[in-house]
Amino acid sequence: MDPWPRHPSIYEINTWVWLGELGRGVTLDSVPEAEWDAIATLGFDAVWFMGVWQRSPAGREIAARNADLQADFRRALPDFRGEDNAGSPYCVRDYVVDPRLGGRAGLARARAALARRGLRLVLDFVPNHVAPDHPWAAGHPDYFVRGCAQDAERDPSSFVAVGGHVFACGRDPYFPAWPDVLQLDAFSAGLRAAAIDTVRDIASQCDAVRCDMAMLMLDAVFARTWGSRVAAPRALDYWRELIPAVRQQHADFRFVAEAYWDLEWELQQQGFDWCYDKRLVDRLEHADAESVRLHLCAELAFQRKLLRFIENHDEPRAAAAFPPAKARAAALLALTQCGARLLHEGQLEGRRVRLPVFLARRPQEPVDEELRAFYRTLLAATADRTFHDGDWTLCERGGWADNPSWRDVVGWCWRRGDARFLVAVNLSERPAQAQVQLPWEDLAGRSWQLDDLLSQARYDRDGDTMRQPGLYVDLPPWGFHLLRIAPR
């Protein structure tokens, strides 16, 4: 495989559901070649198989008794049956590929099939917690945050007795504890060593790992969450110890952090290659164009290590969260930024139901053919290596005192050698006109041809004008251009 691109695109697949839809008995080692070809034609750099590790029978039973989860299952799947609850992929029984998905050998064959098509493989690691029937609970209780019998009696939703020990349930400090998982102790020397061995083994089976709720294992966050129940922090932060230890054996291995609470920069400094950019999707959904533009003004060193998306398995489906025209504008924006980009299986087809990760199947939904055609055109355009290994620049834009609509336009450029592209988006529900200033000095003194790769329109423009005062754009509500720029 060639080195990772600077700005990779990743396709997230709900592995259990996807295999089930391919046919009864299909596992990772029996996926038809045509399915691998179909994924490869989308132009991604990597595939994330979400949820391959062995799921917990104990966790599944807890979910079956949880009224809130059962209600969520029926929200997503009105004809839900008990057997549809496969258990949470983030309630890990053990870091071995679930036999029902094909086991370790099946994953190896799937990885090889992807690699033949130039695609890397991303898997999950859950650092914060494991299932109550994970082997560590019986064999290494010192790996966990512990309680006492009085804790379990006083607060049974946060502490649970397993095998003669009382363990704290896993938690995010801002929410109630998760009842189906046990909290690992980030300050335990034994846990650190076991986690390093685990991720080294994961790294032998894939090319990158997505670390669930990675910020929970930061020393400051962990100490604030658990206080006197845990010992003092160790000399090195959890990730500063784990990531270099894994890379000693797997130098080109990549780490992706699920990250919130504005801790992306800290996680980048501790070794993560890309961190979730949740703030971008929130601004696209709830804020105005200027808020989005200011977000894109951050230092390039920071932005190049963000993972952009408008949906994933934890977020509402984009087709449900955004009106149709806005959904297209948001997709174009997210999939043409610097850093890594993520597209979620079902996003192309306009699926609207957010599926709980416990479920083994999903409801039938009609395909939005117009949206699928848009995405296929967009992905074909952004398959150009400029969007994966080129240089990204946010453009200045201006307008006129009597027409403030120019403030609703955001534009950015890509360049790699002689290849150049401009993206301009109207992030508002009203028409907008603006002058977008292209950053390249060598535009001057020449005429240029601009091909819109989404609308197939063609324009001829003067290079001096595109530099100053800027390329004039007139965009309808949520309208956009994706322009390839070449000399005439």
N, C-alpha and C positions, 0 to 999 in steps of 0.2 A: 504494500500500500504506500502511496505517496504520503508525505507529512500532512497532518491536519491543516486544512485551510485556515486562514486568519479569521474568517467570518463564516463559520459553518452553519448549514441549515439541518435541522433535526426533525424527524417525523415520529411522533409518539403514537404507539399502537397499544391498545388494551389487549394484551396477548391472549388471555383466556377467552374473551368474547370473540375476538377475530378468528381464532382457530375454530371455535364452535360454529361460526358462520361459514367457514370453508367446507364443513361437512362433518358428519358423525365420525369420530375416531381419528380425525386429522390432528397430528401433533407437529412440533417444530421440525421433526425429521421427515415429515411426509407432505409438507406444503408443496403444491404444484409449482413447477418452474414458472408457469405463466403468472403466478401471483408475485413471485420475486421480480419478474420482468416489469410488472405493472407498477410496483413500488419504485423500481429503478428509473422508470421513465419520468417520474415526477421531479427528478433533478436534485434530490437531497444528498447530503454528505454522510448522514448517519441515520440509523433507525433506533429508537428507544423502545425496547420491549418492556413495557410497564407490567410488573407483577408476575415474574417467572418463578420466584422462590416458593418453597413449600409453605403452604398456608396452614394455619393452626386449627385443628379440630376443636380445641378448647375455645379459641376465639370465635369460631363459627357458632358454637353453642351459646356463648355469651350474646352474640348478635341476635340469635334467634329469640332470646328472652328480652331484648331491649325494645321497648315500645316505640321510642323515637326512631330507631333505625328501621324497624318494621314499617312505620309510616312512610319513611323516606323511600324504602324499597317499593312500596305500592304507589307512591307518587310517580316514580320513574317507570314502573312496570305494573300497570293496573291488574294484569293477570298473574301477578307474582305467586310462585309456589315455593315451598320450603327448600326444595332442591336447587332453586336459583341462587341461594345464598352459598357462594363458594368460600366465604371467609375473606377477610381483608388481606390484600397483598402487603399491607404495612403492619400486619400482625404476623411476623415471620416465625414459623415453627423451626426452620433451619435454613441456612444458606446453601441449599441444594436445589437444583431445578426440580419443580414439582413433577413427579412421574406422570401425572395426567397431561402434562404439556410436552412430554418427550424426554425428560431427564437430561442429564449433563451431555450425553451423546447427541441427543436431538438438538440441543442448543448449539453444540459444536458444528453440526451439519448446517444449521440455519446461518450461523456466523460465516461459514465458508461460502454458502450461497450468496450472502450479501457481499462478501469480500470480492467474489468473482465479478460483481457488478460495481465495484468501487465504493461500496457502502460500509461504513463502520457500525459497530454495535454499542449501544448504551444500555446499562442495566441499573438497578436500584441498590442503594444501601441505606438502611434505617439505623442511624447511629444512636438515637435517643432511647429506644426501647425494643423489646422482643416479646414474643408470645409467652404466656405462663407455662406452656409445655415445651419451651425451648430447652435444649440440653443444659445450658448454662444455669437455669434456675435450680436444677437438682445438683449439678456438679460444682457450681461456682457461685454460691450465694453472695460472696464478697464482691462480685461484679455489680451489685445492684444497690440502689437506695433502699434502706431497710426501715422498718417500723417495729412496733411491739404489739402484743395482744390487745393492749388498751387502744392503740390506734385503729386496729381493725374493728374493734367493737364500737368505738366512738364514731368513726368515719369510714364505713364499709365501702363507700363509693370511691375512696382514694387509697385504701390499703386493703390488701388481700393476703390471706394465708395460703401458702403453697408448700407442700412437702415439709411441714414443720417450721417454716420460716414465714415471717410477715414482710411483704414487699410493698413499696409504694407503687401505685399505678402510674404509668407514664403520663406526662402532662406538659402542656403549654401554660406558662404562668398566668395567662389572661383568661383561661377557660377551665371548666371542670376537668378532672382527670379522665383519661380514656380508660374505660373499665376492662378492656380486653388485652392490655399490654402491661408489662412490668418495666419500671424506670431503671435504666442503666446509670451507673455512677461514673461520670466523666473524669472524676479525680482518682479513680481506682487504677493502680498500676497494673493489676492483672487484667482488668477490662481493656486498658489501652493496648496491651500486648495481644490480647485476643482479637481486638478490633483490627489491628494491623495485619494479623494473619488472615483474618476474614477478607479484608479488602484486597490483600495480595492474591488470594485465591479467586476473588471476583475478577481481578485484573487479568488473570490468566485466561479468562473466558470471554473477555470483551475489550473494548477500546476506551471506554469512559464510564463513569459512574455518576448517577444523579443522587445526591445525598439529601434525604428527606429531612425537612426542618433543620437544616444545618446550623442555624444560628442558636439553637437550643443548647449546643455543646460548646459554645464560646464560654470561656471561664467566667466572665463577668455575668453573663446571663444565667449560667448554671448555678453559680454561687448565690445569686439573688433569688433564684427560684427555690432552692433547697436549704439555704441558710445553715443552721447548726446541725442539720441531719447528715451533712457530708463533711469530710475533712477539708483542710486548706487546699487551695489550688496547687498543682504541681509546678515545677520549674518552667515547663513549656506548656502552652495552650494545647488543647486536644488536637486541633487540626494542624498546628505547627509541628507536632510530633508525628501524626499519622501520615500526612501527605508526603513529606520527604522520605519516610520509611518505605512507603509503597513505591515511590519513584526510584528508589535505589535498584529495584528489580524490574520496573516497568517504566522506563524513562519517558516514553511518549504517551503515557496514560493521562487522561484528562478527568478533571473533577468539576462537576456542576453542582451548585448549591441552590436548593430551595431556600430562599431568604426573604425576610420581611423586616419591618421596623427600622428601615434605613441602615441596616447593618451590612449592606452589600460591600461597601468599601473595606470594612474591617475583614470580611471574609476573603476578599480579593488579596489583601495584604498577607493573609495566613495561607495562601497558596491556591485558592480556587481559580480555575480558568474562566468560568462564567457563573454569574449569579442571576437569579430571577430578577427581571425588571417589572415587578408588580406595579410600581408607581406609574409606569407608562400606560398600562392598560386602564388603570384607575383614572388617569387624566383624560385619556381618550373617551372613556365612558361618561365622565361626570364634569370635566373642566373644559375650558375654551382653548382656542388655537394658541394663544400666547402662553398659556400654561404648558402646553406640549412643547412649544418652541424653546421655552426656557429650560425644560428638562433636557432637550437635545443640545443645549449650550454647555453642558457639563464637560469636564476635561476628557479629551479623547482617551487617555490612558484608563480612565474609569469606564467610559462607554464601550470600549472594545472588549470589556470583560463582563458585559451584561447579556442576558438571554432574553430576547424580545418575543412576545406572544400576545395574542388577544383571547386565547382560551387554552386550557389544558384540563386534565381530569378533575382538578379541584375547583375550577372556575365555571361560572355559567357558560353555556354554549354561546358563541359569538352571535349566531343567528337569532338567539332569543334576547341577548343583551343589547344589541344594536339594531336600529331600523335598517332595512336592506341597503340603502345607498351609503349610509354611514358605515355599515359593516365592511363594505368594499374599500372605502377610504381608509379605515382603520387597518385592514389586512395589508393593503399596499404599503402603508406607513411602517407597520411592524416588520414586514418581510423584506424591507429594503434599508433597514438601519445597519450600522456597523455593530459588531459583536456577533453573538450567535443568535439564530432565529429558530423558533419552534412552531410547528404546525401539528395540530391534533387530529388524529384519525376521526373522520366524520365531519370535520370542519369544512372540507371541500364540498360535501354534499348538502350542507345546510342543516345538519341535525340540530335539534332544538332541546332535546332532553339531556340534562346532565345526569349521567349514570353513576350511582354509587359504586365505588370500586369493589364492593363485596359481590356484586351480581355477575353471574356467569352468562347472562344474555341480556339483550336490550330490546326495546320495543321496535316494531316496524315503523319507519317514518318515510314519507315521500321524499324523493330526491329533488332538490332545487336545481333543475338543469341549467338555468341561467347562471346561478352562482357557481356551479361546478365548471361551466365553460369559462367564467371569469378567472377562477383560480388556476385552471389549466393554462390559460394564456399568460397569467402572471408568473406562474412557476416556470413556464418555458422561457419567458423573458429573463427572469432572474437566475436561470441556470448558467447564464454567461459568467465566466470565471471572474469578471470584474467585480461582481457582487460578493465573491467569496475570498478573493485575494487582492482586491484593489484598495484604493484610498478613498475614504468618505469625507465629505466636507459639508457642513451646514452653510447654506447660502444666505446672504443678506437679501432683504427685499424691502421695497418701498412703494410709495404711491402718491396720492394727491390729497391736499388739505380738505377738499370738499367731498372726498370719497374714502372714508375710513375702512372700507371693506378689505383693503390690502393687508390689514392686520390679521385677517382670517386665513391667509395663505402661508404655508410653511414649505420651504424647498430645500433640497440637498442634492449633492452631486457625488458621482463615483467616477474614478479614473484608474485605468490600468494600462500603461503604455499608451497606445493610440486610441484605445477604446474609452469612450466618454458617455455618461448618462446623466440626465437630470430628472428628478422626481419633484413634482409640485402638487400640493394637495390643498383644497379648500376645506378647512375643518369647521364648517358652519352650515346652517340650514338656509342660507341666503346666497345669491350670486356674489362673486368676489372678483375684483380685478387688481392686479399687482404687477410690479416690475421686479423680476427675480434676477439678481446679479450673479452671473457665473464667475467663478474664481480664477479662471485660467487666462493668463496674460497673452498666450499665443493665439487666442481667438482673434485678436485685433488684425485688421487689414485683410480679412478673408471673408468669403461667404460660406455658410454652413447649411447642411441639410439636417432637419430634425424629423425623425420618424417616431411617431407615437406607437409603441409596441402593444398598447392595449386597445386603441381605437382604429389603428391602421392609417391614421391621418398623416400627412406629410407637409412640412413647412420649409421654406427657405428663409434664412435670416442672416443679417449682417453681424459679423463678429464684434465690431466696435460697439454696436448698440447693445448686444447681449452682455458686454462688460459693464457699460454705463450708458444710460440709467438702468439697464437691465432688460431681460426678455419679458415682453408683455404677455401676460396670461389672463384669460377671461374664463372663469370656471363657474359652472352651475353649482347649486348646493351639493356639497360633498363630492364635487368633481375633482378630477386629477389628470395629470399627464405623467407618462413614463417615457421619456424621450431619449432615443439614441442619437448622438450628435456626431456628425462626420463632415469633413470638408467636402465642398461641392467640386 
